[in-house]
Amino acid sequence: MTPVSGTHLASGGATGAPAAAINPNGEVTQLFTTLLVAQIKNQNPLEPQDPSEFVAQIAQLSQMEALQALASQSRVNNAMLESLQIIALGAQVGSQVTVATDRIVVDNERIQGRFTLADGSEEVSLVVQSESGQQRRIAFGTRNAGDVTFTIDPRALGLVPGTYSVRVETASGETPTVEIVGRLENVRMSASHGPVLEVAHVGQVAPAAITAFNGRAS
């Protein structure tokens, strides 16, 4: 079999058309094509490469390009979605929102919240605990299944300004999520965490923590 010259594949002419058709797809494709040409030029003339191997390599190249294009499009779509999310959330700054949280930021204002019991229980309590471990309890007694609303009055409970953890304890062992109502004060984009919301009485939270938009206070 007459050995194939790599010079014709690397330069113009009919045999150079496949390389020219592939090159415009990007730098990675150009590198791949260069490696193919080098492989042809350096093959053993007495044992030329099986053409089917090159067909398989071209197929792999096409798959790689498709995956790269899909990944690039996904990044673009994610960036667009985050931008739209920031715009939508920015329009809500100043309105009241409800946030699922396990901590509160106490000042001198009363804090409104709620939790939902899946089943009725006796001895239902909201536990507010300081960073030093001191606890204050709001007892609700026996409660049926459903929403339970509450108010945390810092003065009545003797809470000094600071950050506290909050949780619900029940005789049944159920631990429902605590939701706190606060004003959406700020929305910003974090390089490491994406959109970050600043909510009064809660602090910084992710958009996924928002359980309700309650509108602006009258």
N, CA, C and O of each residue as an XYZ file, in Angstrom:
872
protein
N       0.859     -1.189      0.000
C       0.000      0.000      0.000
C       0.889      1.230      0.000
O       1.860      1.320      0.751
N       0.537      2.168     -0.853
C       1.327      3.390     -0.948
C       1.135      4.212      0.307
O      -0.004      4.483      0.687
N       2.216      4.621      0.968
C       2.075      5.412      2.205
C       1.430      6.754      1.936
O       1.649      7.370      0.892
N       0.635      7.195      2.886
C      -0.069      8.470      2.749
C       0.825      9.586      3.242
O       1.389      9.489      4.331
N       0.963     10.629      2.473
C       1.809     11.761      2.862
C       1.042     12.711      3.736
O      -0.078     13.100      3.404
N       1.635     13.094      4.863
C       0.972     14.040      5.753
C       1.001     15.441      5.207
O       0.233     16.285      5.669
N       1.858     15.731      4.237
C       1.975     17.084      3.703
C       0.688     17.525      3.045
O       0.295     18.684      3.180
N       0.017     16.628      2.331
C      -1.208     16.998      1.628
C      -2.343     17.289      2.613
O      -3.192     18.134      2.330
N      -2.375     16.611      3.759
C      -3.437     16.837      4.753
C      -3.217     18.152      5.481
O      -4.171     18.809      5.897
N      -1.969     18.527      5.630
C      -1.691     19.742      6.386
C      -1.837     20.980      5.537
O      -2.069     22.067      6.067
N      -1.705     20.839      4.200
C      -1.788     21.995      3.327
C      -3.096     21.997      2.585
O      -3.980     21.194      2.885
N      -3.243     22.907      1.595
C      -4.492     23.004      0.857
C      -4.684     21.825     -0.040
O      -3.803     20.971     -0.136
N      -5.839     21.750     -0.719
C      -6.157     20.648     -1.584
C      -7.317     19.860     -1.053
O      -7.820     20.138      0.035
N      -7.754     18.869     -1.817
C      -8.943     18.111     -1.442
C      -8.740     17.369     -0.141
O      -9.651     17.294      0.684
N      -7.541     16.816      0.052
C      -7.316     16.062      1.290
C      -7.229     16.962      2.497
O      -7.368     16.480      3.621
N      -7.005     18.253      2.314
C      -6.931     19.187      3.445
C      -8.268     19.720      3.857
O      -8.346     20.420      4.867
N      -9.341     19.429      3.130
C     -10.661     19.988      3.416
C     -11.200     19.587      4.770
O     -11.757     20.439      5.463
N     -11.063     18.291      5.204
C     -11.597     17.943      6.525
C     -10.988     18.759      7.639
O     -11.695     19.177      8.556
N      -9.662     18.999      7.580
C      -9.031     19.792      8.641
C      -9.539     21.212      8.616
O      -9.774     21.805      9.668
N      -9.716     21.776      7.413
C     -10.191     23.153      7.311
C     -11.616     23.271      7.816
O     -12.000     24.301      8.369
N     -12.409     22.209      7.626
C     -13.800     22.258      8.061
C     -13.925     22.152      9.568
O     -14.882     22.651     10.161
N     -12.941     21.492     10.188
C     -13.017     21.288     11.632
C     -12.399     22.447     12.403
O     -12.863     22.788     13.491
N     -11.338     23.062     11.837
C     -10.593     24.086     12.550
C     -11.427     25.227     13.114
O     -11.146     25.650     14.236
N     -12.446     25.765     12.412
C     -13.170     26.925     12.938
C     -13.905     26.663     14.235
O     -14.429     27.614     14.815
N     -13.980     25.431     14.731
C     -14.773     25.139     15.921
C     -14.096     25.551     17.215
O     -14.717     25.465     18.274
N     -12.820     26.007     17.170
C     -12.184     26.485     18.394
C     -10.777     25.984     18.549
O     -10.302     25.143     17.786
N     -10.111     26.526     19.569
C      -8.705     26.200     19.784
C      -8.512     24.732     20.121
O      -7.549     24.116     19.666
N      -9.419     24.159     20.918
C      -9.283     22.755     21.292
C      -9.372     21.882     20.057
O      -8.620     20.917     19.921
N     -10.299     22.216     19.142
C     -10.451     21.458     17.911
C      -9.208     21.585     17.049
O      -8.775     20.600     16.451
N      -8.625     22.771     16.971
C      -7.413     22.968     16.187
C      -6.278     22.112     16.735
O      -5.518     21.513     15.974
N      -6.169     22.061     18.056
C      -5.137     21.242     18.672
C      -5.359     19.774     18.346
O      -4.416     19.051     18.026
N      -6.599     19.342     18.429
C      -6.921     17.948     18.127
C      -6.562     17.616     16.691
O      -5.999     16.554     16.423
N      -6.886     18.529     15.744
C      -6.564     18.323     14.329
C      -5.065     18.271     14.113
O      -4.572     17.457     13.332
N      -4.338     19.138     14.804
C      -2.881     19.138     14.697
C      -2.300     17.809     15.139
O      -1.377     17.287     14.513
N      -2.844     17.261     16.225
C      -2.374     15.965     16.711
C      -2.675     14.861     15.700
O      -1.867     13.951     15.516
N      -3.833     14.938     15.046
C      -4.157     13.949     14.023
C      -3.149     13.996     12.878
O      -2.661     12.959     12.428
N      -2.839     15.213     12.409
C      -1.878     15.372     11.315
C      -0.514     14.845     11.729
O       0.156     14.165     10.951
N      -0.099     15.159     12.962
C       1.188     14.682     13.452
C       1.222     13.166     13.513
O       2.239     12.540     13.214
N       0.084     12.580     13.908
C       0.023     11.120     13.989
C       0.203     10.493     12.609
O       0.877      9.471     12.479
N      -0.389     11.092     11.582
C      -0.276     10.580     10.218
C       1.158     10.724      9.722
O       1.705      9.809      9.108
N       1.757     11.871      9.991
C       3.108     12.129      9.493
C       4.131     11.197     10.126
O       5.146     10.874      9.509
N       3.865     10.761     11.362
C       4.849      9.965     12.081
C       4.505      8.480     12.125
O       5.155      7.720     12.843
N       3.503      8.059     11.375
C       3.164      6.650     11.378
C       4.199      5.849     10.589
O       4.966      6.393      9.795
N       4.194      4.564     10.832
C       5.090      3.645     10.133
C       4.558      3.409      8.722
O       3.457      2.877      8.578
N       5.303      3.789      7.663
C       4.813      3.609      6.292
C       4.497      2.156      5.970
O       3.650      1.883      5.119
N       5.175      1.207      6.646
C       4.930     -0.211      6.374
C       3.689     -0.729      7.096
O       3.168     -1.795      6.765
N       3.206      0.057      8.115
C       2.005     -0.330      8.860
C       1.124      0.898      9.051
O       1.008      1.419     10.161
N       0.501      1.362      7.964
C      -0.339      2.566      8.067
C      -1.512      2.354      9.021
O      -1.999      1.237      9.195
N      -1.949      3.446      9.631
C      -3.052      3.388     10.584
C      -4.349      2.991      9.899
O      -4.582      3.312      8.734
N      -5.189      2.287     10.648
C      -6.512      1.899     10.141
C      -7.376      3.155     10.019
O      -7.531      3.867     11.012
N      -7.944      3.461      8.850
C      -8.777      4.666      8.703
C      -9.958      4.704      9.677
O     -10.431      5.779     10.047
N     -10.424      3.532     10.085
C     -11.564      3.511     11.023
C     -11.209      4.140     12.358
O     -12.079      4.660     13.057
N      -9.903      4.093     12.719
C      -9.495      4.715     13.969
C      -9.673      6.226     13.905
O     -10.071      6.857     14.885
N      -9.371      6.810     12.723
C      -9.531      8.252     12.581
C     -11.002      8.646     12.597
O     -11.365      9.702     13.117
N     -11.849      7.788     12.022
C     -13.291      8.044     12.063
C     -13.780      8.052     13.512
O     -14.586      8.893     13.910
N     -13.269      7.088     14.291
C     -13.647      7.032     15.708
C     -13.163      8.268     16.450
O     -13.868      8.797     17.310
N     -11.944      8.735     16.114
C     -11.409      9.928     16.763
C     -12.235     11.167     16.420
O     -12.488     12.010     17.280
N     -12.652     11.269     15.159
C     -13.490     12.403     14.754
C     -14.821     12.363     15.502
O     -15.340     13.400     15.915
N     -15.376     11.147     15.674
C     -16.632     11.016     16.415
C     -16.456     11.449     17.865
O     -17.316     12.124     18.432
N     -15.320     11.049     18.462
C     -15.041     11.466     19.844
C     -14.886     12.972     19.936
O     -15.326     13.600     20.899
N     -14.246     13.548     18.909
C     -14.074     14.997     18.876
C     -15.416     15.702     18.833
O     -15.626     16.695     19.531
N     -16.333     15.187     18.009
C     -17.662     15.797     17.905
C     -18.404     15.710     19.231
O     -19.082     16.657     19.627
N     -18.279     14.569     19.924
C     -18.927     14.422     21.224
C     -18.347     15.403     22.242
O     -19.075     16.004     23.031
N     -17.017     15.552     22.206
C     -16.370     16.486     23.127
C     -16.854     17.904     22.885
O     -17.139     18.639     23.830
N     -16.947     18.293     21.599
C     -17.399     19.650     21.271
C     -18.836     19.866     21.719
O     -19.181     20.941     22.210
N     -19.684     18.836     21.550
C     -21.083     18.964     21.960
C     -21.197     19.145     23.468
O     -21.998     19.947     23.947
N     -20.375     18.382     24.225
C     -20.397     18.515     25.682
C     -19.889     19.879     26.124
O     -20.429     20.474     27.056
N     -18.839     20.382     25.450
C     -18.312     21.697     25.788
C     -19.338     22.785     25.500
O     -19.501     23.721     26.283
N     -20.035     22.651     24.359
C     -21.055     23.637     24.013
C     -22.206     23.602     25.009
O     -22.743     24.646     25.380
N     -22.591     22.380     25.451
C     -23.672     22.247     26.424
C     -23.276     22.856     27.764
O     -24.074     23.547     28.398
N     -22.025     22.596     28.199
C     -21.561     23.163     29.468
C     -21.503     24.680     29.400
O     -21.872     25.365     30.354
N     -21.035     25.207     28.267
C     -20.956     26.661     28.098
C     -22.345     27.282     28.118
O     -22.551     28.327     28.734
N     -23.306     26.638     27.442
C     -24.667     27.164     27.420
C     -25.299     27.106     28.802
O     -26.059     27.999     29.175
N     -24.990     26.053     29.571
C     -25.517     25.941     30.932
C     -25.005     27.068     31.814
O     -25.757     27.627     32.613
N     -23.708     27.409     31.670
C     -23.155     28.510     32.453
C     -23.825     29.832     32.093
O     -24.116     30.652     32.964
N     -24.065     30.026     30.803
C     -24.734     31.254     30.368
C     -26.150     31.311     30.929
O     -26.590     32.350     31.421
N     -26.865     30.178     30.852
C     -28.243     30.142     31.357
C     -28.284     30.393     32.858
O     -29.152     31.120     33.341
N     -27.349     29.797     33.601
C     -27.316     30.003     35.048
C     -27.050     31.464     35.392
O     -27.656     32.015     36.312
N     -26.142     32.084     34.650
C     -25.840     33.496     34.896
C     -27.058     34.365     34.616
O     -27.335     35.312     35.351
N     -27.790     34.038     33.542
C     -28.996     34.801     33.207
C     -30.062     34.626     34.279
O     -30.723     35.591     34.663
N     -30.233     33.388     34.765
C     -31.226     33.131     35.796
C     -30.892     33.867     37.087
O     -31.781     34.409     37.744
N     -29.599     33.889     37.454
C     -29.192     34.606     38.661
C     -29.439     36.101     38.513
O     -29.861     36.762     39.463
N     -29.174     36.639     37.313
C     -29.415     38.066     37.079
C     -30.889     38.395     37.189
O     -31.265     39.401     37.790
N     -31.733     37.539     36.603
C     -33.180     37.757     36.696
C     -33.662     37.639     38.132
O     -34.546     38.380     38.563
N     -33.074     36.700     38.874
C     -33.451     36.524     40.279
C     -33.085     37.761     41.096
O     -33.866     38.207     41.936
N     -31.899     38.312     40.852
C     -31.478     39.516     41.566
C     -32.423     40.671     41.267
O     -32.805     41.413     42.172
N     -32.803     40.825     39.995
C     -33.707     41.913     39.607
C     -35.065     41.748     40.293
O     -35.623     42.706     40.828
N     -35.589     40.508     40.269
C     -36.899     40.258     40.882
C     -36.865     40.483     42.388
O     -37.781     41.086     42.948
N     -35.804     39.997     43.049
C     -35.697     40.173     44.493
C     -35.440     41.630     44.850
O     -35.930     42.118     45.868
N     -34.666     42.332     44.008
C     -34.405     43.744     44.276
C     -35.671     44.567     44.297
O     -35.771     45.549     45.032
N     -36.650     44.162     43.478
C     -37.924     44.889     43.449
C     -38.717     44.696     44.737
O     -39.648     45.454     45.011
N     -38.350     43.678     45.535
C     -39.067     43.396     46.785
C     -38.411     44.041     48.009
O     -38.917     43.910     49.123
N     -37.291     44.733     47.806
C     -36.624     45.378     48.943
C     -37.584     46.364     49.612
O     -38.210     47.187     48.945
N     -37.687     46.268     50.918
C     -38.613     47.111     51.672
C     -39.903     46.400     52.038
O     -40.662     46.894     52.871
N     -40.165     45.253     51.433
C     -41.388     44.511     51.732
C     -41.141     43.492     52.846
O     -39.998     43.186     53.184
N     -42.226     42.979     53.403
C     -42.149     41.989     54.467
C     -42.064     40.587     53.857
O     -42.813     40.255     52.937
N     -41.150     39.773     54.375
C     -41.002     38.406     53.914
C     -41.008     37.471     55.116
O     -40.772     37.888     56.250
N     -41.279     36.211     54.848
C     -41.209     35.171     55.878
C     -40.058     34.258     55.532
O     -39.927     33.813     54.392
N     -39.208     33.972     56.535
C     -37.971     33.225     56.307
C     -37.924     32.001     57.213
O     -38.170     32.101     58.415
N     -37.607     30.847     56.632
C     -37.355     29.648     57.425
C     -35.941     29.749     57.986
O     -34.978     29.892     57.232
N     -35.817     29.674     59.307
C     -34.515     29.913     59.928
C     -34.421     29.218     61.276
O     -35.427     28.827     61.868
N     -33.190     29.074     61.744
C     -32.965     28.536     63.090
C     -32.261     29.558     63.980
O     -31.742     29.217     65.043
N     -32.252     30.816     63.532
C     -31.635     31.860     64.344
C     -32.380     33.182     64.145
O     -33.043     33.389     63.129
N     -32.260     34.051     65.113
C     -32.859     35.383     65.030
C     -31.834     36.411     65.493
O     -30.920     36.102     66.258
N     -32.008     37.641     65.011
C     -31.181     38.765     65.448
C     -32.086     39.684     66.267
O     -33.027     40.277     65.740
N     -31.791     39.792     67.540
C     -32.644     40.527     68.479
C     -32.145     41.949     68.658
O     -30.953     42.186     68.859
N     -33.088     42.904     68.581
C     -32.803     44.283     68.982
C     -33.889     44.669     69.986
O     -34.171     43.896     70.902
N     -34.494     45.826     69.838
C     -35.553     46.214     70.779
C     -36.952     45.992     70.225
O     -37.935     46.228     70.927
N     -37.062     45.539     68.966
C     -38.372     45.343     68.350
C     -38.915     43.941     68.625
O     -38.155     42.992     68.822
N     -40.221     43.834     68.635
C     -40.852     42.516     68.744
C     -40.682     41.759     67.430
O     -40.658     42.351     66.351
N     -40.564     40.455     67.546
C     -40.355     39.609     66.376
C     -41.552     38.678     66.216
O     -41.924     37.953     67.138
N     -42.141     38.715     65.031
C     -43.289     37.865     64.731
C     -42.827     36.610     63.999
O     -41.884     36.651     63.209
N     -43.501     35.499     64.270
C     -43.151     34.259     63.592
C     -44.252     33.230     63.701
O     -45.329     33.483     64.240
N     -43.943     32.057     63.168
C     -44.906     30.956     63.212
C     -44.177     29.645     62.979
O     -43.024     29.626     62.548
N     -44.863     28.556     63.269
C     -44.410     27.221     62.891
C     -45.656     26.378     62.666
O     -46.748     26.743     63.102
N     -45.490     25.266     61.993
C     -46.632     24.422     61.641
C     -46.439     23.028     62.205
O     -45.431     22.371     61.943
N     -47.427     22.576     62.992
C     -47.401     21.238     63.558
C     -48.106     20.273     62.607
O     -49.243     20.516     62.204
N     -47.441     19.195     62.255
C     -48.065     18.176     61.400
C     -49.081     17.368     62.199
O     -50.081     16.904     61.651
N     -48.822     17.198     63.509
C     -49.728     16.474     64.400
C     -49.880     17.256     65.698
O     -49.004     18.031     66.080
N     -50.995     17.041     66.359
C     -51.201     17.685     67.646
C     -50.192     17.190     68.674
O     -49.688     16.072     68.573
N     -49.901     18.032     69.664
C     -48.914     17.642     70.669
C     -49.146     18.412     71.959
O     -49.699     19.513     71.955
N     -48.719     17.818     73.049
C     -48.756     18.491     74.336
C     -47.404     19.156     74.609
O     -46.382     18.784     74.034
N     -47.429     20.133     75.485
C     -46.215     20.818     75.936
C     -45.382     21.330     74.759
O     -44.207     20.994     74.616
N     -46.005     22.133     73.942
C     -45.314     22.758     72.813
C     -44.646     24.033     73.309
O     -45.279     24.852     73.975
N     -43.357     24.201     72.982
C     -42.617     25.379     73.432
C     -41.686     25.878     72.336
O     -41.149     25.101     71.547
N     -41.509     27.204     72.307
C     -40.491     27.820     71.469
C     -39.308     28.153     72.363
O     -39.460     28.851     73.366
N     -38.125     27.655     72.003
C     -36.926     27.853     72.814
C     -36.017     28.860     72.121
O     -35.610     28.669     70.975
N     -35.704     29.951     72.849
C     -34.775     30.969     72.349
C     -33.513     30.860     73.183
O     -33.552     31.014     74.404
N     -32.380     30.591     72.517
C     -31.141     30.332     73.248
C     -30.037     31.267     72.801
O     -29.826     31.463     71.604
N     -29.327     31.850     73.770
C     -28.223     32.751     73.473
C     -26.982     31.949     73.098
O     -26.946     30.730     73.259
N     -25.967     32.646     72.596
C     -24.721     31.982     72.224
C     -24.005     31.401     73.432
O     -23.196     30.483     73.294
N     -24.298     31.931     74.619
C     -23.677     31.411     75.844
C     -24.448     30.236     76.431
O     -24.011     29.634     77.412
N     -25.615     29.902     75.824
C     -26.385     28.750     76.281
C     -27.587     29.077     77.144
O     -28.334     28.172     77.516
N     -27.800     30.354     77.476
C     -28.967     30.733     78.283
C     -30.240     30.623     77.450
O     -30.268     31.027     76.287
N     -31.288     30.075     78.053
C     -32.524     29.809     77.332
C     -33.705     30.605     77.890
O     -33.798     30.874     79.087
N     -34.594     30.965     76.978
C     -35.892     31.525     77.333
C     -36.946     30.713     76.590
O     -36.747     30.359     75.428
N     -38.056     30.415     77.241
C     -39.088     29.584     76.637
C     -40.417     30.328     76.536
O     -40.812     31.068     77.438
N     -41.082     30.110     75.422
C     -42.454     30.581     75.247
C     -43.317     29.325     75.172
O     -43.246     28.576     74.198
N     -44.124     29.101     76.192
C     -44.922     27.878     76.277
C     -46.279     28.084     75.605
O     -46.915     29.123     75.783
N     -46.716     27.096     74.837
C     -48.011     27.155     74.149
C     -48.990     26.113     74.674
O     -50.146     26.074     74.252
N     -48.530     25.270     75.594
C     -49.416     24.239     76.124
C     -49.712     23.183     75.074
O     -48.850     22.834     74.268
N     -50.942     22.678     75.090
C     -51.355     21.669     74.117
C     -51.840     22.345     72.844
O     -52.622     23.294     72.897
N     -51.382     21.863     71.720
C     -51.750     22.448     70.426
C     -52.162     21.352     69.448
O     -51.574     20.271     69.407
N     -53.189     21.666     68.666
C     -53.609     20.767     67.602
C     -52.714     20.973     66.374
O     -51.917     21.910     66.318
N     -52.863     20.088     65.405
C     -52.108     20.223     64.161
C     -52.495     21.525     63.468
O     -53.653     21.940     63.512
N     -51.517     22.165     62.827
C     -51.767     23.422     62.122
C     -50.740     24.476     62.479
O     -49.734     24.199     63.133
N     -51.021     25.708     62.028
C     -50.098     26.823     62.259
C     -50.203     27.345     63.684
O     -51.287     27.428     64.261
N     -49.045     27.693     64.233
C     -48.975     28.330     65.546
C     -48.183     29.622     65.379
O     -47.014     29.597     64.996
N     -48.826     30.747     65.669
C     -48.140     32.036     65.556
C     -47.616     32.450     66.936
O     -48.140     32.030     67.967
N     -46.577     33.279     66.930
C     -45.990     33.712     68.193
C     -45.357     35.088     68.025
O     -45.121     35.553     66.910
N     -45.090     35.723     69.156
C     -44.384     36.994     69.207
C     -43.264     36.883     70.231
O     -43.488     36.465     71.367
N     -42.072     37.256     69.824
C     -40.928     37.292     70.742
C     -40.727     38.742     71.167
O     -40.364     39.596     70.359
N     -40.970     39.003     72.450
C     -40.814     40.348     73.006
C     -39.491     40.386     73.778
O     -39.414     39.836     74.877
N     -38.468     41.009     73.240
C     -37.155     41.005     73.905
C     -37.194     41.534     75.331
O     -36.517     40.998     76.209
N     -37.983     42.583     75.573
C     -38.031     43.170     76.914
C     -38.698     42.219     77.894
O     -38.226     42.043     79.017
N     -39.795     41.605     77.468
C     -40.511     40.699     78.364
C     -39.679     39.459     78.692
O     -39.779     38.910     79.790
N     -38.857     39.022     77.732
C     -38.044     37.836     77.948
C     -36.662     38.167     78.501
O     -35.891     37.271     78.843
N     -36.357     39.451     78.585
C     -35.050     39.853     79.096
C     -33.910     39.523     78.142
O     -32.824     39.134     78.573
N     -34.162     39.679     76.848
C     -33.150     39.375     75.843
C     -32.369     40.636     75.489
O     -32.957     41.653     75.118
N     -31.067     40.568     75.601
C     -30.231     41.693     75.183
C     -29.987     41.572     73.685
O     -30.076     40.473     73.138
N     -29.683     42.675     73.011
C     -29.421     42.603     71.568
C     -28.317     41.601     71.237
O     -27.299     41.519     71.924
N     -28.543     40.859     70.185
C     -27.575     39.848     69.766
C     -28.231     38.785     68.905
O     -29.393     38.909     68.518
N     -27.480     37.748     68.614
C     -27.969     36.638     67.789
C     -28.324     35.458     68.685
O     -27.566     35.093     69.583
N     -29.491     34.865     68.425
C     -29.994     33.749     69.219
C     -30.434     32.614     68.288
O     -30.861     32.850     67.158
N     -30.325     31.403     68.777
C     -30.900     30.273     68.051
C     -32.349     30.097     68.493
O     -32.708     30.441     69.619
N     -33.172     29.562     67.602
C     -34.585     29.314     67.926
C     -34.953     27.908     67.456
O     -34.497     27.446     66.410
N     -35.779     27.249     68.244
C     -36.268     25.922     67.868
C     -37.573     25.646     68.592
O     -37.909     26.294     69.583
N     -38.297     24.669     68.073
C     -39.557     24.261     68.691
C     -39.356     22.898     69.327
O     -38.808     21.991     68.702
N     -39.797     22.751     70.565
C     -39.772     21.470     71.239
C     -41.194     21.023     71.527
O     -42.026     21.825     71.950
N     -41.476     19.747     71.299
C     -42.812     19.192     71.522
C     -42.694     17.882     72.284
O     -41.664     17.210     72.238
N     -43.763     17.532     72.982
C     -43.777     16.270     73.713
C     -43.762     15.087     72.758
O     -43.291     14.009     73.119
N     -44.267     15.273     71.550
C     -44.312     14.195     70.561
C     -42.961     13.983     69.867
O     -42.773     12.984     69.174
N     -42.028     14.913     70.050
C     -40.735     14.798     69.396
C     -40.663     15.469     68.042
O     -39.606     15.493     67.411
N     -41.782     16.014     67.591
C     -41.777     16.717     66.305
C     -40.984     18.011     66.426
O     -41.071     18.703     67.441
N     -40.215     18.335     65.400
C     -39.406     19.557     65.402
C     -39.720     20.391     64.153
O     -38.953     20.377     63.190
N     -40.818     21.099     64.167
C     -41.191     21.891     62.991
C     -40.231     23.048     62.743
O     -39.565     23.534     63.658
N     -40.178     23.476     61.492
C     -39.325     24.599     61.111
C     -39.902     25.912     61.613
O     -41.106     26.151     61.517
N     -39.037     26.754     62.146
C     -39.452     28.083     62.618
C     -39.377     29.062     61.446
O     -38.401     29.076     60.695
N     -40.419     29.878     61.301
C     -40.457     30.903     60.267
C     -40.588     32.275     60.927
O     -41.445     32.484     61.785
N     -39.733     33.196     60.516
C     -39.697     34.536     61.103
C     -40.080     35.566     60.041
O     -39.664     35.470     58.886
N     -40.870     36.541     60.448
C     -41.277     37.631     59.554
C     -40.325     38.804     59.741
O     -40.070     39.238     60.864
N     -39.800     39.314     58.621
C     -38.894     40.452     58.685
C     -38.928     41.251     57.401
O     -39.466     40.794     56.393
N     -38.363     42.428     57.431
C     -38.318     43.295     56.250
C     -37.086     42.965     55.409
O     -35.972     42.862     55.924
N     -37.309     42.801     54.110
C     -36.188     42.580     53.189
C     -35.459     43.908     53.015
O     -36.008     44.854     52.448
N     -34.224     43.976     53.503
C     -33.499     45.238     53.533
C     -32.484     45.397     52.410
O     -32.178     46.520     52.008
N     -31.962     44.294     51.903
C     -30.901     44.395     50.908
C     -30.794     43.096     50.125
O     -31.079     42.018     50.647
N     -30.381     43.210     48.868
C     -30.101     42.049     48.028
C     -28.768     42.294     47.341
O     -28.554     43.347     46.740
N     -27.875     41.320     47.432
C     -26.574     41.472     46.782
C     -26.124     40.139     46.207
O     -26.650     39.084     46.562
N     -25.139     40.203     45.310
C     -24.584     39.005     44.697
C     -23.250     38.672     45.338
O     -22.333     39.494     45.345
N     -23.145     37.467     45.875
C     -21.888     36.996     46.461
C     -21.168     36.131     45.443
O     -21.784     35.299     44.776
N     -19.852     36.330     45.323
C     -19.074     35.558     44.357
C     -19.067     34.075     44.690
O     -18.971     33.240     43.791
N     -19.166     33.740     45.961
C     -19.093     32.341     46.379
C     -20.448     31.708     46.674
O     -20.588     30.489     46.584
N     -21.457     32.522     47.027
C     -22.747     31.967     47.429
C     -23.915     32.412     46.541
O     -25.055     32.020     46.792
N     -23.658     33.214     45.519
C     -24.745     33.684     44.672
C     -25.540     34.777     45.365
O     -24.980     35.525     46.166
N     -26.850     34.890     45.073
C     -27.661     35.939     45.694
C     -27.734     35.778     47.216
O     -27.947     34.678     47.726
N     -27.555     36.885     47.925
C     -27.648     36.897     49.385
C     -28.620     37.985     49.800
O     -28.523     39.120     49.334
N     -29.567     37.642     50.683
C     -30.583     38.582     51.133
C     -30.326     38.976     52.582
O     -29.975     38.136     53.411
N     -30.501     40.243     52.874
C     -30.408     40.746     54.251
C     -31.826     41.001     54.735
O     -32.531     41.849     54.189
N     -32.249     40.260     55.770
C     -33.608     40.342     56.286
C     -33.565     40.753     57.750
O     -32.823     40.173     58.543
N     -34.363     41.758     58.105
C     -34.430     42.207     59.493
C     -34.868     41.058     60.393
O     -35.713     40.249     60.013
N     -34.287     40.992     61.589
C     -34.552     39.980     62.612
C     -33.951     38.614     62.284
O     -34.025     37.693     63.098
N     -33.352     38.476     61.088
C     -32.796     37.183     60.694
C     -31.328     37.298     60.289
O     -30.516     36.457     60.674
N     -30.979     38.329     59.517
C     -29.628     38.472     58.994
C     -29.559     38.028     57.545
O     -30.534     38.160     56.805
N     -28.415     37.504     57.138
C     -28.208     37.105     55.756
C     -28.742     35.699     55.512
O     -28.466     34.772     56.273
N     -29.520     35.558     54.424
C     -30.089     34.260     54.075
C     -30.021     34.072     52.570
O     -29.852     35.037     51.824
N     -30.152     32.835     52.128
C     -30.232     32.523     50.709
C     -31.680     32.675     50.243
O     -32.594     32.560     51.060
N     -31.914     32.930     48.955
C     -33.283     33.075     48.459
C     -34.171     31.867     48.765
O     -35.378     32.015     48.956
N     -33.573     30.673     48.812
C     -34.358     29.468     49.074
C     -34.975     29.459     50.466
O     -35.907     28.697     50.720
N     -34.464     30.303     51.383
C     -35.003     30.343     52.743
C     -36.308     31.129     52.820
O     -37.038     31.016     53.805
N     -36.613     31.927     51.789
C     -37.846     32.708     51.782
C     -39.036     31.786     51.558
O     -39.080     31.063     50.562
N     -39.996     31.803     52.469
C     -41.193     30.964     52.334
C     -42.423     31.763     51.923
O     -43.417     31.181     51.489
N     -42.372     33.097     52.052
C     -43.524     33.917     51.660
C     -43.107     35.365     51.476
O     -42.249     35.878     52.195
N     -43.732     36.021     50.496
C     -43.610     37.467     50.333
C     -44.931     38.075     50.807
O     -45.993     37.767     50.265
N     -44.859     38.933     51.812
C     -46.059     39.435     52.476
C     -46.446     40.841     52.060
O     -47.415     41.386     52.589
N     -45.711     41.452     51.119
C     -46.038     42.807     50.695
C     -45.434     43.830     51.638
O     -44.785     43.487     52.626
N     -45.659     45.079     51.313
C     -45.118     46.175     52.130
C     -46.058     46.493     53.275
O     -47.280     46.459     53.137
N     -45.449     46.803     54.413
C     -46.246     47.125     55.600
C     -46.975     48.431     55.378
O     -46.411     49.376     54.827
N     -48.221     48.489     55.802
C     -49.017     49.714     55.630
C     -48.629     50.747     56.676
O     -49.187     51.845     56.697
